[in-house]
Amino acid sequence: MTLHFDLTDVAAHASACRSMTGVQRVQIEYARYLLGHRELSVDVFANLHGAHADLAPLFQDPHSLGDEAVFLQIRRLFQLAPPVGFSRRTFADARANGALKVRSATARLRDAVASPMPRFGPSSSLYVGGAFWAHPRSVRIYEQAAKAGCDVVVLYHDVLPIVAPDLANSNCRPLYERMLRLPTRALTVSKHSQAQIERARHAVGAPRNASPVRIVPLAHEFSAAPRNFVPDEAPSPRVAALDRDGEPFVLCVGTIEARKNQLPLLGLWEKLAREMGPGWPRLVVAGKRGWRASEAIRALRRGDPAGPYVWLETPTDAELAFLYARAKFTVFPSLIEGWGLPIGESLWFGKPCVVSNTSSMPEVGGALCSYADPHAIDSFASPIIRLVQDAEFFRSSVAAIRASRLRTWRESAEALFEALTLHEGVRTTSARTADEREAAV
């Protein structure tokens, strides 16, 4: 079986941004695992601006190179290409005028990985697990592949442009609708997203004989650090400054955008700091700038280093690992998620998390988290205060987390492998074994 694994969205994001979001992290984790799988022939590729590139060489040893290192290699490669939305003529003029610097080593690397576009047909599978909604040309390729009889498998993290258009980019909706109408196999990451995708399929007129949406739950693991990681020292001066004098802090991880709901949380934290007085922990918000977040960004930029909250923009994986490890607990007040990676990551480091009680988030945290209503931000106050003030509750929460079994990326990727290899009755040995285990239970 030949599996074509599309990383076009990762390449496009890397060409314009210095750090990953959750979608790119998931893509890289899965590509690393599948490249090392003995039962698959995997073509990991990106197709930007008409140039097709084989990305497998950038992964080197798929089991030893970290997500961030892979992302940065892809970034170095595709910074040569025009950024998304940048015309070729504008790019050529800018380069000729010296506005864009191109390193010869990177140029040689790009030449080394260039390859012809594969032919997608009945004997191959095409896996789409990233941000297809930003790439009309990629969607055309998927449509052509499906028409040619290729087994196209799409992992939908969510369908927000259809079910929550006020919290998503409405320009993405047409591409979602085109994808949902295709005769593809659909995967998703949670029961919540599964139900939403089934409704969205019906709403857009998807084929009636489409196979049911299969769930491939994501991991709790933060692969840049071992479970319950304890750092020796801060990885950067700016993180060392946050960990001042060993004072406790609470962590909120996520891209700064309206959907993540950071602005109301900042207001709540200011209120709690006033009411609870000296000794109240600072809130550290760690994340890159997103869209529709101007008010939150203005508030974060006004943050005083000695005040109730502070912003660490675009953290590295090493910085995130340090913050998770040193935080007392975490808060995740998002309005809606397809999954919610920071929830699982918090648990991976043995940290309690106060989480929104909506969408998929209770599926990630289960009984290990405390929950509140993100549409009524004051409801977060009670569980937050309890974790700060009730030492016995805090200790029992940490003990429960550390005693629990958490899902690794390898386990999540194995579930993806099983889903990919279940096609028209063709089942691999590992897939049959997994079903036999489930039947035995």
C-alpha positions as CSV (number, residue, x, y, z in Angstrom):
1,M,0.0,0.0,0.0
2,T,1.3,3.5,-0.9
3,L,0.2,6.3,1.3
4,H,0.6,9.9,0.2
5,F,0.7,12.1,3.2
6,D,0.1,15.8,2.4
7,L,2.0,18.3,4.5
8,T,1.3,21.3,2.2
9,D,-0.4,23.2,5.1
10,V,2.6,22.7,7.3
11,A,4.9,24.0,4.6
12,A,2.7,27.0,4.0
13,H,2.5,27.8,7.7
14,A,6.2,27.3,8.2
15,S,7.0,29.7,5.3
16,A,5.2,32.5,7.1
17,C,5.4,31.7,10.8
18,R,8.1,30.9,13.3
19,S,6.2,28.4,15.4
20,M,3.6,25.7,15.1
21,T,0.0,25.6,16.1
22,G,-1.7,22.4,17.2
23,V,-2.7,21.3,13.7
24,Q,0.9,21.4,12.5
25,R,2.1,19.5,15.6
26,V,-0.5,16.7,15.0
27,Q,0.6,16.5,11.3
28,I,4.3,16.2,12.1
29,E,3.7,13.6,14.9
30,Y,1.7,11.4,12.6
31,A,4.1,11.7,9.7
32,R,7.0,10.8,12.0
33,Y,5.3,7.6,13.0
34,L,4.0,6.5,9.7
35,L,7.4,7.1,8.0
36,G,8.8,4.5,10.3
37,H,6.1,1.9,9.9
38,R,7.2,-1.3,8.2
39,E,3.8,-2.1,6.6
40,L,3.5,1.2,4.7
41,S,5.2,2.9,1.8
42,V,4.8,6.5,2.7
43,D,5.3,9.6,0.5
44,V,5.4,12.7,2.7
45,F,5.0,15.7,0.4
46,A,4.1,19.4,0.1
47,N,2.8,21.2,-3.0
48,L,3.1,24.9,-2.9
49,H,2.9,27.3,-5.8
50,G,3.1,24.5,-8.3
51,A,6.3,23.1,-6.8
52,H,6.1,19.5,-5.4
53,A,8.6,18.5,-2.8
54,D,9.4,15.2,-1.1
55,L,9.7,16.0,2.6
56,A,10.7,12.6,3.9
57,P,14.5,13.5,3.9
58,L,13.8,16.3,6.3
59,F,12.6,13.9,9.0
60,Q,15.9,12.0,9.0
61,D,15.3,9.5,11.8
62,P,11.5,9.7,12.3
63,H,11.7,8.5,15.9
64,S,14.4,10.8,17.2
65,L,13.9,14.2,15.6
66,G,11.5,16.4,17.6
67,D,8.4,18.1,16.1
68,E,9.9,21.6,16.4
69,A,13.2,20.5,14.7
70,V,11.2,19.1,11.8
71,F,9.0,22.2,11.6
72,L,12.1,24.5,11.5
73,Q,13.7,22.4,8.8
74,I,10.5,22.7,6.7
75,R,10.5,26.5,7.5
76,R,14.1,26.9,6.2
77,L,13.2,25.0,3.0
78,F,10.0,26.8,2.2
79,Q,11.1,30.3,3.1
80,L,12.4,30.3,-0.4
81,A,8.9,30.0,-1.8
82,P,6.5,33.0,-2.1
83,P,4.4,33.3,1.0
84,V,0.8,32.4,0.7
85,G,-1.1,35.1,-1.1
86,F,2.1,36.6,-2.5
87,S,2.3,36.7,-6.3
88,R,5.2,35.2,-8.2
89,R,5.9,38.6,-9.8
90,T,6.0,40.4,-6.5
91,F,8.2,37.7,-5.0
92,A,10.6,37.9,-8.0
93,D,10.8,41.7,-7.9
94,A,11.4,41.6,-4.1
95,R,14.2,39.1,-4.4
96,A,15.8,40.9,-7.3
97,N,15.8,44.1,-5.2
98,G,17.4,42.3,-2.3
99,A,14.3,42.6,-0.1
100,L,14.3,38.8,0.4
101,K,17.6,37.0,1.2
102,V,18.0,33.5,-0.1
103,R,20.7,31.3,1.2
104,S,22.5,29.0,-1.3
105,A,22.5,26.1,1.2
106,T,18.7,26.3,1.5
107,A,18.5,26.5,-2.3
108,R,20.5,23.3,-2.6
109,L,18.3,21.6,-0.1
110,R,15.2,22.6,-2.0
111,D,16.7,21.2,-5.2
112,A,17.5,18.0,-3.4
113,V,13.9,17.3,-2.3
114,A,12.2,18.4,-5.5
115,S,10.2,15.5,-7.0
116,P,7.4,15.0,-9.6
117,M,3.8,15.1,-8.5
118,P,2.6,11.5,-7.9
119,R,-0.4,10.1,-9.8
120,F,-3.3,9.4,-7.4
121,G,-5.3,6.3,-8.4
122,P,-7.1,3.2,-7.2
123,S,-3.9,1.6,-5.9
124,S,-3.0,4.5,-3.6
125,S,-4.3,6.4,-0.6
126,L,-4.1,10.1,0.0
127,Y,-4.2,11.3,3.6
128,V,-5.3,14.9,4.3
129,G,-4.9,15.8,8.0
130,G,-4.1,19.5,8.0
131,A,-5.5,22.9,7.2
132,F,-6.9,22.2,3.8
133,W,-9.3,25.1,4.2
134,A,-6.5,27.6,3.5
135,H,-5.4,26.0,0.2
136,P,-7.9,26.0,-2.7
137,R,-5.3,24.4,-5.0
138,S,-4.9,21.5,-2.7
139,V,-8.6,20.9,-2.6
140,R,-8.7,20.7,-6.4
141,I,-6.0,18.1,-6.2
142,Y,-8.1,16.1,-3.7
143,E,-11.1,16.4,-5.9
144,Q,-9.1,15.1,-8.9
145,A,-7.7,12.2,-6.8
146,A,-11.1,11.1,-5.6
147,K,-12.5,11.2,-9.1
148,A,-9.5,9.0,-10.2
149,G,-10.5,6.4,-7.7
150,C,-7.9,7.2,-5.1
151,D,-8.8,6.3,-1.5
152,V,-8.8,9.9,0.0
153,V,-8.9,10.0,3.8
154,V,-9.6,13.3,5.5
155,L,-9.0,14.0,9.2
156,Y,-11.3,16.8,10.3
157,H,-10.2,18.4,13.5
158,D,-13.5,20.4,13.5
159,V,-16.0,22.0,11.2
160,L,-16.1,25.4,12.8
161,P,-16.8,27.5,9.7
162,I,-20.0,25.6,9.3
163,V,-21.2,25.1,12.9
164,A,-19.7,28.2,14.5
165,P,-19.1,30.7,11.7
166,D,-18.8,33.6,14.2
167,L,-15.7,32.0,15.7
168,A,-14.1,31.0,12.4
169,N,-13.0,32.5,9.1
170,S,-16.2,32.4,7.0
171,N,-14.0,32.4,3.8
172,C,-13.1,28.8,4.6
173,R,-16.6,27.5,4.5
174,P,-16.8,26.9,0.7
175,L,-13.7,24.7,0.9
176,Y,-15.1,22.7,3.8
177,E,-18.3,22.2,1.9
178,R,-16.4,20.9,-1.2
179,M,-14.4,18.5,1.0
180,L,-17.5,17.2,2.8
181,R,-19.2,16.5,-0.5
182,L,-16.3,14.4,-1.8
183,P,-16.5,10.5,-1.7
184,T,-13.8,10.3,0.9
185,R,-13.4,8.5,4.2
186,A,-13.7,10.9,7.1
187,L,-11.9,10.7,10.4
188,T,-12.1,13.0,13.3
189,V,-10.6,13.4,16.8
190,S,-13.6,13.4,19.2
191,K,-17.2,12.3,19.6
192,H,-18.2,15.9,19.7
193,S,-16.6,16.6,16.3
194,Q,-17.9,13.3,14.9
195,A,-21.5,14.4,15.6
196,Q,-20.9,17.8,14.1
197,I,-19.3,16.4,11.0
198,E,-22.2,14.0,10.4
199,R,-24.7,16.9,10.7
200,A,-22.5,19.1,8.4
201,R,-22.3,16.3,5.8
202,H,-26.1,16.1,5.7
203,A,-26.4,19.9,5.5
204,V,-24.1,20.2,2.5
205,G,-25.5,17.3,0.6
206,A,-22.7,14.8,1.0
207,P,-23.0,11.3,-0.6
208,R,-25.6,9.2,1.2
209,N,-23.5,6.1,1.0
210,A,-20.5,7.8,2.7
211,S,-18.9,5.7,5.4
212,P,-19.4,6.7,9.0
213,V,-17.0,9.2,10.5
214,R,-14.3,7.2,12.5
215,I,-12.7,8.7,15.6
216,V,-9.0,8.8,16.0
217,P,-8.4,10.5,19.4
218,L,-5.4,12.7,19.8
219,A,-2.7,12.2,22.4
220,H,-2.2,13.7,25.9
221,E,1.6,13.5,25.4
222,F,3.8,16.5,24.9
223,S,6.6,14.7,23.1
224,A,9.3,17.4,23.7
225,A,9.5,16.3,27.4
226,P,9.0,13.0,29.4
227,R,5.9,12.6,31.5
228,N,6.1,14.6,34.8
229,F,9.1,16.4,33.5
230,V,11.2,18.4,36.1
231,P,13.5,21.0,34.4
232,D,17.0,21.7,35.8
233,E,17.1,25.3,34.5
234,A,15.2,27.8,32.4
235,P,15.8,27.4,28.6
236,S,15.8,31.1,28.0
237,P,16.2,34.4,29.9
238,R,12.6,35.5,29.2
239,V,11.3,32.3,30.8
240,A,13.7,32.6,33.7
241,A,12.3,36.0,34.4
242,L,8.8,34.6,34.6
243,D,9.9,32.0,37.2
244,R,11.0,34.8,39.6
245,D,12.0,33.8,43.1
246,G,10.0,30.6,42.8
247,E,6.7,32.4,43.0
248,P,3.7,30.3,41.9
249,F,2.0,31.0,38.6
250,V,-0.9,29.6,36.6
251,L,-0.5,28.9,32.9
252,C,-2.8,29.4,29.9
253,V,-1.5,28.0,26.6
254,G,-3.1,28.7,23.2
255,T,-3.1,31.0,20.2
256,I,-4.4,34.4,21.1
257,E,-7.8,34.7,19.4
258,A,-11.4,35.3,20.2
259,R,-12.3,31.6,20.2
260,K,-9.7,30.8,22.9
261,N,-11.4,33.4,25.2
262,Q,-8.3,34.9,26.8
263,L,-9.7,38.4,27.1
264,P,-12.5,37.5,29.6
265,L,-10.0,35.4,31.5
266,L,-7.6,38.4,31.9
267,G,-10.5,40.5,33.3
268,L,-11.3,37.7,35.7
269,W,-7.7,37.4,36.8
270,E,-7.4,41.1,37.5
271,K,-10.6,40.8,39.6
272,L,-9.3,37.8,41.6
273,A,-6.0,39.5,42.2
274,R,-7.7,42.5,43.7
275,E,-10.1,40.5,45.8
276,M,-7.7,37.8,47.0
277,G,-4.8,40.2,47.7
278,P,-1.1,39.5,48.1
279,G,0.1,36.1,47.2
280,W,-2.3,35.5,44.4
281,P,-0.5,33.7,41.6
282,R,0.2,35.4,38.3
283,L,-1.3,34.2,35.1
284,V,1.2,33.4,32.3
285,V,-0.4,33.4,28.9
286,A,1.7,31.6,26.4
287,G,0.8,31.7,22.7
288,K,1.3,33.3,19.3
289,R,-0.9,36.0,17.9
290,G,-4.0,34.8,16.1
291,W,-6.8,36.5,14.3
292,R,-9.7,38.6,15.8
293,A,-7.6,39.2,18.9
294,S,-6.7,42.9,18.8
295,E,-8.4,43.6,22.2
296,A,-6.7,40.7,23.9
297,I,-3.3,41.5,22.4
298,R,-3.6,45.2,23.5
299,A,-4.5,44.0,27.1
300,L,-1.6,41.5,27.1
301,R,0.9,44.1,25.8
302,R,-0.2,46.4,28.7
303,G,0.6,43.7,31.2
304,D,3.0,44.8,33.9
305,P,5.8,42.3,34.8
306,A,4.8,42.8,38.4
307,G,1.0,42.7,37.5
308,P,-1.5,39.9,37.7
309,Y,-0.8,38.5,34.2
310,V,2.0,38.4,31.6
311,W,2.3,37.3,28.0
312,L,5.0,35.0,26.5
313,E,4.6,35.3,22.8
314,T,5.4,32.5,20.4
315,P,7.0,30.1,23.0
316,T,9.4,27.4,21.8
317,D,8.8,23.8,22.8
318,A,11.5,24.0,25.4
319,E,9.9,27.1,26.9
320,L,6.5,25.5,26.9
321,A,7.9,22.4,28.7
322,F,9.5,24.6,31.3
323,L,6.3,26.6,31.9
324,Y,4.1,23.5,32.1
325,A,6.5,21.9,34.6
326,R,6.8,25.0,36.8
327,A,3.1,26.1,36.7
328,K,0.9,25.3,39.7
329,F,-1.9,24.4,37.4
330,T,-3.4,25.5,34.0
331,V,-6.5,27.2,32.7
332,F,-8.1,26.6,29.3
333,P,-11.3,28.7,28.8
334,S,-11.8,28.1,25.1
335,L,-15.4,28.5,23.7
336,I,-15.2,25.5,21.4
337,E,-12.6,23.0,20.3
338,G,-12.3,19.9,18.1
339,W,-10.0,18.5,20.7
340,G,-7.9,20.8,23.0
341,L,-4.2,19.8,23.0
342,P,-3.2,22.1,26.0
343,I,-5.6,20.1,28.3
344,G,-3.8,16.8,27.6
345,E,-0.4,18.5,27.8
346,S,-1.2,19.9,31.2
347,L,-2.1,16.4,32.4
348,W,1.1,15.0,30.9
349,F,3.1,17.3,33.2
350,G,1.0,16.2,36.2
351,K,-0.8,19.6,36.4
352,P,-4.5,20.1,37.2
353,C,-6.4,22.0,34.6
354,V,-9.6,24.2,34.9
355,V,-11.3,23.6,31.5
356,S,-14.4,24.7,29.6
357,N,-17.3,22.3,29.9
358,T,-18.2,22.6,26.2
359,S,-17.6,20.7,23.0
360,S,-14.8,18.1,23.0
361,M,-12.9,19.3,26.1
362,P,-14.5,17.0,28.7
363,E,-13.5,14.1,26.4
364,V,-9.8,15.1,26.7
365,G,-9.7,15.8,30.5
366,G,-12.4,13.4,31.8
367,A,-12.5,13.2,35.5
368,L,-9.0,14.6,35.9
369,C,-10.0,18.2,35.2
370,S,-12.3,20.8,36.8
371,Y,-14.9,22.4,34.6
372,A,-16.6,25.7,34.1
373,D,-18.8,27.6,31.6
374,P,-16.7,29.7,29.2
375,H,-19.7,31.8,28.3
376,A,-19.9,32.8,32.0
377,I,-16.3,33.4,32.8
378,D,-17.0,34.1,36.5
379,S,-17.8,30.4,36.8
380,F,-14.1,29.7,36.5
381,A,-13.4,31.6,39.7
382,S,-14.6,28.9,42.1
383,P,-12.4,26.0,40.8
384,I,-9.5,28.3,40.3
385,I,-9.7,29.6,43.9
386,R,-10.1,26.0,45.2
387,L,-6.9,24.9,43.5
388,V,-5.0,27.9,44.9
389,Q,-6.3,27.7,48.5
390,D,-7.3,24.1,49.2
391,A,-4.0,22.3,49.6
392,E,-5.6,18.8,50.1
393,F,-7.7,19.1,47.0
394,F,-4.7,20.2,45.0
395,R,-2.6,17.3,46.2
396,S,-5.3,14.8,45.5
397,S,-5.8,16.2,42.0
398,V,-2.1,15.9,41.2
399,A,-2.0,12.3,42.6
400,A,-5.0,11.3,40.5
401,I,-3.4,12.7,37.4
402,R,-0.1,11.0,38.0
403,A,-1.8,7.6,38.6
404,S,-3.8,7.8,35.4
405,R,-3.0,6.3,32.1
406,L,-2.5,9.0,29.4
407,R,-2.4,8.4,25.6
408,T,0.9,8.8,23.8
409,W,1.4,10.0,20.3
410,R,2.5,6.5,19.3
411,E,-0.8,5.1,20.5
412,S,-2.7,7.8,18.7
413,A,-0.7,7.2,15.5
414,E,-1.4,3.5,15.7
415,A,-5.1,4.3,15.8
416,L,-4.6,6.4,12.7
417,F,-2.7,3.6,11.0
418,E,-5.5,1.1,11.7
419,A,-8.1,3.6,10.3
420,L,-6.0,4.2,7.1
421,T,-5.6,0.4,6.4
422,L,-9.3,-0.4,6.8
423,H,-10.4,0.1,3.2
424,E,-12.8,-2.1,1.2
425,G,-12.2,-5.1,3.4
426,V,-8.4,-4.9,3.2
427,R,-7.2,-5.2,6.8
428,T,-3.6,-5.5,8.0
429,T,-2.6,-7.9,10.7
430,S,-2.3,-5.1,13.3
431,A,-5.7,-3.8,12.5
432,R,-7.3,-7.2,12.9
433,T,-5.4,-7.7,16.1
434,A,-6.7,-4.4,17.5
435,D,-10.3,-5.3,16.7
436,E,-9.8,-8.7,18.3
437,R,-8.6,-7.0,21.5
438,E,-11.6,-4.7,21.5
439,A,-14.0,-7.7,21.0
440,A,-12.3,-9.5,23.8
441,V,-13.0,-6.6,26.2
